[in-house]
Amino acid sequence: MTLYEYTQTFVPLPYKTVTSGMLMFKSIDETTQPDVERYLSDPETLAVLNRHGREGWELVSVQQINRGREQIGNQNAQGWALGYTLSTGFLFFFKRCVRIQQVE
């Protein structure tokens, strides 16, 4: 009989930022657009996957993790609200064989 053990790890998804203002009034705000290039070129992301591979873990599944976002406003005394989801990152699920027992 083959026995397995399982583990998981979370890898965050970065978002593009925009800078506005000048000098001491400068602010950096996160957009709702994922920074895919930064995610794919991040050495930490590859290091997580390579470390699991070297330790004998097999990638079984990937689950996108989302968070809810809401915006509530009041334009000319008319209230409005908007809700949407954004991905915070990915949960990677791994398994590896622990041992094989002979069934008699």
TORKOL-4160 file (C-alpha; in steps of 0.2 Angstrom, whole numbers, padded with zeros to 4 digits, m for minus):
104
<pt num="1" X="0000" Y="0000" Z="0000"/>
<pt num="2" X="0006" Y="0017" Z="m0004"/>
<pt num="3" X="0005" Y="0031" Z="0009"/>
<pt num="4" X="0006" Y="0049" Z="0006"/>
<pt num="5" X="0009" Y="0065" Z="0016"/>
<pt num="6" X="0003" Y="0082" Z="0011"/>
<pt num="7" X="0008" Y="0100" Z="0013"/>
<pt num="8" X="0003" Y="0117" Z="0006"/>
<pt num="9" X="0011" Y="0134" Z="0003"/>
<pt num="10" X="0004" Y="0151" Z="m0001"/>
<pt num="11" X="0012" Y="0162" Z="m0014"/>
<pt num="12" X="0006" Y="0180" Z="m0014"/>
<pt num="13" X="0001" Y="0189" Z="m0030"/>
<pt num="14" X="0008" Y="0207" Z="m0032"/>
<pt num="15" X="m0002" Y="0221" Z="m0039"/>
<pt num="16" X="0004" Y="0235" Z="m0050"/>
<pt num="17" X="0006" Y="0252" Z="m0041"/>
<pt num="18" X="0003" Y="0270" Z="m0046"/>
<pt num="19" X="0012" Y="0285" Z="m0038"/>
<pt num="20" X="0003" Y="0302" Z="m0037"/>
<pt num="21" X="0008" Y="0318" Z="m0029"/>
<pt num="22" X="0025" Y="0326" Z="m0026"/>
<pt num="23" X="0038" Y="0327" Z="m0012"/>
<pt num="24" X="0030" Y="0325" Z="0005"/>
<pt num="25" X="0012" Y="0323" Z="m0003"/>
<pt num="26" X="0018" Y="0308" Z="m0013"/>
<pt num="27" X="0008" Y="0292" Z="m0011"/>
<pt num="28" X="0009" Y="0275" Z="m0019"/>
<pt num="29" X="m0007" Y="0266" Z="m0021"/>
<pt num="30" X="m0010" Y="0248" Z="m0026"/>
<pt num="31" X="m0021" Y="0246" Z="m0042"/>
<pt num="32" X="m0033" Y="0231" Z="m0046"/>
<pt num="33" X="m0021" Y="0225" Z="m0060"/>
<pt num="34" X="m0010" Y="0210" Z="m0056"/>
<pt num="35" X="0008" Y="0212" Z="m0059"/>
<pt num="36" X="0011" Y="0196" Z="m0068"/>
<pt num="37" X="0028" Y="0200" Z="m0074"/>
<pt num="38" X="0034" Y="0203" Z="m0056"/>
<pt num="39" X="0025" Y="0187" Z="m0050"/>
<pt num="40" X="0034" Y="0176" Z="m0064"/>
<pt num="41" X="0051" Y="0184" Z="m0062"/>
<pt num="42" X="0051" Y="0184" Z="m0042"/>
<pt num="43" X="0065" Y="0172" Z="m0037"/>
<pt num="44" X="0055" Y="0169" Z="m0021"/>
<pt num="45" X="0041" Y="0161" Z="m0030"/>
<pt num="46" X="0052" Y="0149" Z="m0040"/>
<pt num="47" X="0062" Y="0145" Z="m0024"/>
<pt num="48" X="0046" Y="0139" Z="m0016"/>
<pt num="49" X="0042" Y="0127" Z="m0030"/>
<pt num="50" X="0060" Y="0121" Z="m0033"/>
<pt num="51" X="0062" Y="0118" Z="m0014"/>
<pt num="52" X="0047" Y="0107" Z="m0014"/>
<pt num="53" X="0053" Y="0098" Z="m0030"/>
<pt num="54" X="0070" Y="0094" Z="m0022"/>
<pt num="55" X="0062" Y="0087" Z="m0007"/>
<pt num="56" X="0051" Y="0075" Z="m0017"/>
<pt num="57" X="0035" Y="0084" Z="m0016"/>
<pt num="58" X="0023" Y="0083" Z="m0032"/>
<pt num="59" X="0012" Y="0098" Z="m0036"/>
<pt num="60" X="m0006" Y="0091" Z="m0035"/>
<pt num="61" X="m0017" Y="0106" Z="m0037"/>
<pt num="62" X="m0017" Y="0125" Z="m0036"/>
<pt num="63" X="m0031" Y="0136" Z="m0029"/>
<pt num="64" X="m0033" Y="0154" Z="m0032"/>
<pt num="65" X="m0037" Y="0164" Z="m0015"/>
<pt num="66" X="m0048" Y="0179" Z="m0016"/>
<pt num="67" X="m0052" Y="0193" Z="m0005"/>
<pt num="68" X="m0068" Y="0204" Z="m0006"/>
<pt num="69" X="m0066" Y="0222" Z="m0009"/>
<pt num="70" X="m0080" Y="0235" Z="m0007"/>
<pt num="71" X="m0081" Y="0254" Z="m0011"/>
<pt num="72" X="m0095" Y="0264" Z="m0004"/>
<pt num="73" X="m0098" Y="0282" Z="m0009"/>
<pt num="74" X="m0110" Y="0297" Z="m0009"/>
<pt num="75" X="m0111" Y="0306" Z="m0025"/>
<pt num="76" X="m0123" Y="0321" Z="m0024"/>
<pt num="77" X="m0132" Y="0314" Z="m0009"/>
<pt num="78" X="m0135" Y="0297" Z="m0019"/>
<pt num="79" X="m0127" Y="0283" Z="m0010"/>
<pt num="80" X="m0118" Y="0269" Z="m0020"/>
<pt num="81" X="m0109" Y="0254" Z="m0017"/>
<pt num="82" X="m0098" Y="0242" Z="m0027"/>
<pt num="83" X="m0091" Y="0225" Z="m0022"/>
<pt num="84" X="m0079" Y="0214" Z="m0031"/>
<pt num="85" X="m0065" Y="0201" Z="m0028"/>
<pt num="86" X="m0047" Y="0202" Z="m0030"/>
<pt num="87" X="m0035" Y="0187" Z="m0030"/>
<pt num="88" X="m0022" Y="0188" Z="m0015"/>
<pt num="89" X="m0012" Y="0174" Z="m0022"/>
<pt num="90" X="m0011" Y="0155" Z="m0025"/>
<pt num="91" X="m0012" Y="0140" Z="m0013"/>
<pt num="92" X="m0001" Y="0126" Z="m0019"/>
<pt num="93" X="m0005" Y="0108" Z="m0014"/>
<pt num="94" X="0009" Y="0095" Z="m0014"/>
<pt num="95" X="0010" Y="0077" Z="m0010"/>
<pt num="96" X="0024" Y="0064" Z="m0008"/>
<pt num="97" X="0026" Y="0046" Z="m0005"/>
<pt num="98" X="0030" Y="0041" Z="0013"/>
<pt num="99" X="0033" Y="0022" Z="0010"/>
<pt num="100" X="0026" Y="0007" Z="0001"/>
<pt num="101" X="0020" Y="m0007" Z="0012"/>
<pt num="102" X="0017" Y="m0025" Z="0005"/>
<pt num="103" X="m0001" Y="m0031" Z="0007"/>
<pt num="104" X="0000" Y="m0049" Z="0012"/>
